[in-house]
Amino acid sequence: MRLADPVDSDLVTGLKHDIALLDRVRPEVPSAGAASDDIVVTVLDLSFARNRAGVDRLLAQGIRVVYIDHHMPGVVPGHTHLTTHIDTTPSVCTSVIADRLVGGVHRWWAITGAFGDNLAATALSLADGLGLAPAEREALCELGECLNYNAYGDSIDDVAIHPADLYRRLARYDDPLAFTRGEPVFADLRRRRADDFALARDVEPLHVDPHCAVYRFPDAGWSRRVLGPFANRLVFADPQRAHAVLKERAGGGYSVSLRAPLASPQGADTLAQRFGGAGRESAAGIDHLPASRLDELIAAIGSAGWVEG
């Protein structure tokens, strides 16, 4: 979007668990009597439901809000200063919505984003329209997955580069593959990701039944980074099962990355909400699952009715 429509603006972003980012957005509103509707806050890939209070605060200040997302939004108010582009279809991610808004002029980046959000079929469909070679598709897939991987962690110390710094480097390139060739940080991301996945593969599942598989990781730097990406990989390796990857929290309990079966990609958000989490139909998360509710979660995943037959 910013390649198609450059804007000199303040960037507010963070790690995967930094969902309520609008709490950090505090624009300087003009003095009383002056217009503030020339201030625009553009929100991408954040749950509207989790940021509703922030949206209401900005609208009350006369600030325009453009909201672009694919998570379940809850109730969206009607307001002259609020524009929403929210599509919760399981095959759609925020990159796809942004691609629509700019008319596909930077579709290589949309393909990269779809791969990173575990929507390989969507990414490949977009790639078909461009006639990309297999090697180009594979390279965009690896880049998308590496960018997604860098979003996971409990603190900035867990990731290779702050997401805001990574964005600024990405924004220099019209061509995603030029980024992979021109920025040494990509090689670092690829190496770290491979090392972390090697450790994750050594972990035996905590629970497996015909409907789901559950993994439990210790609290470590590698597990904090690989939590969601490993769940994505499990879904493709075993598309008939739902998957949950748990990471022990330093203060007790677990963080959970939940995936609906690839064969029936819906219901993850509803199930996560029962345990205080959120997300979208195919993928969701729980920030803090008490250890006392672990068996309850496993039973809920296994009985969710995601797998037909």
ChimeraX attribute file (.defattr): number of C-alpha atoms within 10 A of each C-alpha:
attribute: neighborCount
match mode: 1-to-1
recipient: residues
	/A:1	19
	/A:2	9
	/A:3	13
	/A:4	13
	/A:5	7
	/A:6	9
	/A:7	9
	/A:8	6
	/A:9	9
	/A:10	9
	/A:11	11
	/A:12	12
	/A:13	17
	/A:14	16
	/A:15	19
	/A:16	17
	/A:17	15
	/A:18	13
	/A:19	17
	/A:20	17
	/A:21	17
	/A:22	22
	/A:23	12
	/A:24	10
	/A:25	15
	/A:26	10
	/A:27	14
	/A:28	9
	/A:29	15
	/A:30	13
	/A:31	8
	/A:32	7
	/A:33	6
	/A:34	8
	/A:35	13
	/A:36	17
	/A:37	15
	/A:38	9
	/A:39	16
	/A:40	17
	/A:41	19
	/A:42	14
	/A:43	19
	/A:44	19
	/A:45	16
	/A:46	23
	/A:47	24
	/A:48	27
	/A:49	16
	/A:50	17
	/A:51	17
	/A:52	18
	/A:53	14
	/A:54	18
	/A:55	25
	/A:56	15
	/A:57	14
	/A:58	23
	/A:59	17
	/A:60	11
	/A:61	16
	/A:62	18
	/A:63	21
	/A:64	22
	/A:65	22
	/A:66	15
	/A:67	19
	/A:68	24
	/A:69	24
	/A:70	26
	/A:71	26
	/A:72	21
	/A:73	19
	/A:74	11
	/A:75	9
	/A:76	12
	/A:77	11
	/A:78	9
	/A:79	11
	/A:80	10
	/A:81	15
	/A:82	19
	/A:83	14
	/A:84	16
	/A:85	14
	/A:86	22
	/A:87	18
	/A:88	16
	/A:89	14
	/A:90	17
	/A:91	18
	/A:92	19
	/A:93	27
	/A:94	23
	/A:95	25
	/A:96	23
	/A:97	21
	/A:98	19
	/A:99	18
	/A:100	14
	/A:101	14
	/A:102	15
	/A:103	12
	/A:104	17
	/A:105	15
	/A:106	17
	/A:107	23
	/A:108	22
	/A:109	24
	/A:110	28
	/A:111	27
	/A:112	27
	/A:113	25
	/A:114	26
	/A:115	28
	/A:116	25
	/A:117	22
	/A:118	24
	/A:119	21
	/A:120	18
	/A:121	12
	/A:122	20
	/A:123	26
	/A:124	17
	/A:125	11
	/A:126	19
	/A:127	21
	/A:128	12
	/A:129	9
	/A:130	11
	/A:131	10
	/A:132	14
	/A:133	11
	/A:134	10
	/A:135	9
	/A:136	14
	/A:137	20
	/A:138	14
	/A:139	16
	/A:140	26
	/A:141	22
	/A:142	17
	/A:143	24
	/A:144	22
	/A:145	23
	/A:146	23
	/A:147	22
	/A:148	22
	/A:149	25
	/A:150	25
	/A:151	26
	/A:152	24
	/A:153	22
	/A:154	19
	/A:155	15
	/A:156	15
	/A:157	10
	/A:158	19
	/A:159	21
	/A:160	18
	/A:161	16
	/A:162	17
	/A:163	20
	/A:164	14
	/A:165	10
	/A:166	15
	/A:167	14
	/A:168	11
	/A:169	14
	/A:170	18
	/A:171	15
	/A:172	12
	/A:173	15
	/A:174	16
	/A:175	14
	/A:176	22
	/A:177	16
	/A:178	12
	/A:179	18
	/A:180	18
	/A:181	11
	/A:182	12
	/A:183	12
	/A:184	10
	/A:185	16
	/A:186	18
	/A:187	13
	/A:188	14
	/A:189	20
	/A:190	17
	/A:191	12
	/A:192	20
	/A:193	20
	/A:194	14
	/A:195	13
	/A:196	18
	/A:197	18
	/A:198	12
	/A:199	13
	/A:200	18
	/A:201	10
	/A:202	8
	/A:203	12
	/A:204	11
	/A:205	14
	/A:206	13
	/A:207	13
	/A:208	14
	/A:209	10
	/A:210	10
	/A:211	18
	/A:212	25
	/A:213	21
	/A:214	23
	/A:215	21
	/A:216	21
	/A:217	23
	/A:218	15
	/A:219	16
	/A:220	15
	/A:221	16
	/A:222	22
	/A:223	24
	/A:224	25
	/A:225	24
	/A:226	28
	/A:227	27
	/A:228	27
	/A:229	23
	/A:230	20
	/A:231	23
	/A:232	25
	/A:233	13
	/A:234	20
	/A:235	22
	/A:236	15
	/A:237	10
	/A:238	15
	/A:239	17
	/A:240	20
	/A:241	25
	/A:242	32
	/A:243	30
	/A:244	30
	/A:245	27
	/A:246	29
	/A:247	23
	/A:248	20
	/A:249	20
	/A:250	10
	/A:251	7
	/A:252	11
	/A:253	18
	/A:254	24
	/A:255	24
	/A:256	25
	/A:257	27
	/A:258	29
	/A:259	31
	/A:260	30
	/A:261	25
	/A:262	22
	/A:263	16
	/A:264	18
	/A:265	21
	/A:266	19
	/A:267	21
	/A:268	27
	/A:269	23
	/A:270	16
	/A:271	23
	/A:272	27
	/A:273	14
	/A:274	12
	/A:275	17
	/A:276	12
	/A:277	21
	/A:278	25
	/A:279	25
	/A:280	25
	/A:281	24
	/A:282	23
	/A:283	28
	/A:284	24
	/A:285	28
	/A:286	22
	/A:287	17
	/A:288	19
	/A:289	23
	/A:290	13
	/A:291	13
	/A:292	9
	/A:293	13
	/A:294	14
	/A:295	10
	/A:296	11
	/A:297	18
	/A:298	18
	/A:299	12
	/A:300	15
	/A:301	26
	/A:302	20
	/A:303	12
	/A:304	15
	/A:305	13
	/A:306	22
	/A:307	20
	/A:308	8
	/A:309	4
